[in-house]
Amino acid sequence: FLFLFLFSCSSSCSLSMFPIGVVFVVEMVIWKAMHVVQRTCRYVGKAVELHTLANLKPRNVPQRLIQSLCSKESIRAMEERIDALDRLDLTKKYKRHAAVLLPLCLNENNEPAVLFTLRSQNLRTHGGEVSFPGGKVDDSDCSLSYAAVRECIEEIGIEPERVLGKWHDITNKNSTMSVTPVIAFMGKICQRDLLLNPDEVEDVFIISVRDLLDPDLRSTWKAQPGMSLPQFDSGPHRVWGITAFILAGVLNSIFVPYDSY
């Protein structure tokens, strides 16, 4: 209402009738209000776009696209797709930030796969839930990607072979902080070689990309009335919530773009 009032005043009254200091203040308030409106519209538009992307109907993907996903050519193509993103950056909107690492890897059968952690039941928040390695960004972290890698090393004892880049920011469940997904290639992973931090991680499991993309192993859950979100049912633990939302979006936009087959 203040924005509309000031805009009406500025357009219907001659600003020359006011002292120059008042004119400056009015113009600054109008400019800032317009900037807030534009930024809010972008956030809302991007949120709708990401929700649509994550909820695209699963369909059969050509096996050749899955089998070659961890080749040098495919890794480079994913980096290019990430670089081309019109990223939603929420770090200026929130004072608190978290970063998670989405770990693309090769499983023991040399199949492209994704690694997940099961959070310790002793954690104060989200105990016992499936997640990606990650956590809050510390003041000492030099970047969001650094924070995601640091958390991965602390939780499961390995670091990526190659960090591919950042996907769109989202918020946590309560919308109190921004969450930045960092996509990385881990190389071949043998679960027995991982060094789990028992204070943070209860278990680790790996699901092949083939199974993650299988329409028969997918479902949805109702986050709230009128809003369904993706769910992955192929592993030893069901993948849902923010983790599933990020995973579905990355699968459909970076790993195997939905419009590429």
N, C-alpha and C positions, 0 to 999 in steps of 0.2 A: 504493500500500500504506500509506503514511503517513496518507493521507486516511481510508482505511477504518479503520485502527487508532484514530485520534483520534476519528472519529465513533462507533466502538464504545465507546470509553472514555467519551465524553461522554453517551451514551445509557444505558449500563449502570451507571455509577458516579455517585454524588452528587457534583456539583462542589463542594458546600459543604465536603467533606472536604479540599480543596486550598486553599492560600493564594490570596488574591484575585488576586495578580499572575500566578500560574500559570494560574488560570481564564481570565483575560483573554487571555493568550498562546495558550492552547488554542483559545479561541473565535475569535481572529483568524486562526489557522492554518486552522481548519475553514472559516471564511468565505472566505478567499482561495482555498483548494483548491476549494470549490464554485464560486466565480466563474470559476476557470480551466477547470473542467470544462464549465460552461455556455457559456463563450466558445468553447472548442474545439468543442463540439457545433454551435454556430452556424456556425463557419468550415467545418466538414465539410459541414453541411447546405447552406450556400450554394454551396460548391464543386460539390456534386452537382447543384444546381439550375442553375448556370451551364453546366456541362458538358452537361446535358440541353438547355438552351436553345440552345446553339451547335450541337448535333448534330441538331436537328429536321430531318426529311426535307424537302429543298427541294421546293416545289410552285409551280405557275403562279400568279402574282399578277396581279390585274386591272390592266390598263394605266392606268386612270384614277387608281389609288392611287399609281402610280409617277410619272406625268406631273405630278401636282399636289404632289409631295413638297416642292418648294422654294417653294410659295406662302406668303404671310404666315400664312394659317390653319393650314397644316400645320406650319410652323415653331413656331407657338405651341402647337399640340397636342403636338409633340415635347417642348417645354420642360415642359409639364404632366406628360407621362409620366415625364420625368427627375425632376422634383420629387417625384413620387409613389413613386419607387423606395425600397424598403427596402435601401439601399445596403450592400454589403459594404465596410467601411473597414478596410484593413490597415495604415494608417500608424502605428498604435500597436504593431503586432506586429513591425514591422521598423524598424531604425535608418536604413536607406538607402532612398531613394525616387526613382522616376522618374515622368515624366508624358509622355503622348503625345497629339497632337491628331488626332482623326479628322475630316478635312476634307470635309464635304459641300459640293458646289459645283454650278454649272451649267457644262457643257462648252461648246465652241464652237458646238455645235448646239442650245444652250439645253436640254439634257437634264439631269435630276438625275444626279449622278455623284459619285464619291469619288476623291480624289487620293492617290497613293502615291509614296514615294520609294524609290530603289534606293541603298542605302548604299555609300559609297566602299569600294573594295577595300583602301584603305590604313588603314582603321580597325582598331584592335586587336581589337575584338569585333564579331561579326556582320557583318563586311565582305562586301559583295556581296549582302546579303539585302534582301528587300522589307520595308518598314516604313512606319509613319506618322511624320511629323515628331515629334521628341521627344528626350528624354534625361534625364539625372540632374537632380534638383532641387537648386539651389544654395541656400546659406544666405541669400543676399540676395533670393531669390524670396519675394514676399509671400504667395503661394498656389500651390497645385498648378496651377490654371488659368493663372495668370500664367507659371509655368514652361513649360507646354505652348505657350503663345502665343510666348513668348520664343524657344524652340527653333525654332518654325516660321519666325519672322522670320530667325533666324540661318542656317537651312538653305536656305530657298527664297525669302526676300525679300518675303514678303507676310504680312499679318495678317488675322484673320477679320473679317467684317462683324459677326458676332454669335456670342458664346459661349453655347451652349445649356445646358451643365451637364456634370456628371461621371457617368460610368457606374460600374459596380462595379469595385472594385480587383481586380487579379489579381497573381500573382507572376511574376518572370522565370523563365527556364528552370531555373536552379539554386536557385530559392527563396531568394535572398539579399537581395531587395529587393521592395518593393511597386511596382506599376505602376498609375497612375491614368489611364484613358482620358478625355479631355475632348472632348466633341462640339461642333463649331462649324460655322457656315455661312459659307462663304468668298465667296459671290457668284459672278459669272461669272469663269472663269479661262481665260486663253489661255496655253498653255505657253510660247510664245516670249517672254512678258513676265516670266517668273519669273527671279529672280537666284539661281542655284544656287551654294552654297558648295562648291567642288570638294574641299575638305578633308573634307567630310562626306557629300556627295551626288554620286553618279555620274550619276543620271538621275531624271526625274520622269515619271510616266504617270498617265493618268486613265481610269477605267473607268466606264461608265454604270451606274446602279443597275439598269436593265433587264437588262443582261448579268450583273450580280452575282447577281440573283435568278433567272436562267434555270436551271432544273434540269439542262438538257443541258450546261451549262457549269460544273458543279460536280462535285466528287469528294471523296474522303477520303484521308487518309494515316495510317499506323499509327505513332503516337507511341511506343508501347511495346506489348508483347503484351497483347491484350485492350482496348486503348484506341485508338479512331479519332478523328481530329479533322478539321474541315472544311477544304476546299481550293477555291480559286477559279481556274479555268483560262481565263478569257476575255481576259485582258490580254496584253501583250507579255512579261510576267514572271509566273510562277505565284505566287499569294498563298497562303502557308501559315503554319504556326507560330502564335505568339502574335498576330500581326497578323490572321490569318484567324479565330482564335478570338474576338478582340474584334469584328471586323467581323460575323461571323455572329450573335453575341449581340445587337449593336446593331441589325442588320437585323431580327431576329426580335422584338425587344422595344420598339424606339424608332422606327425608320423606318417599317416596315410591320408592326405587331404580328401575330404568327402567328395569333392568334385573331380577327383583324379581317376576315378574308375566307374 
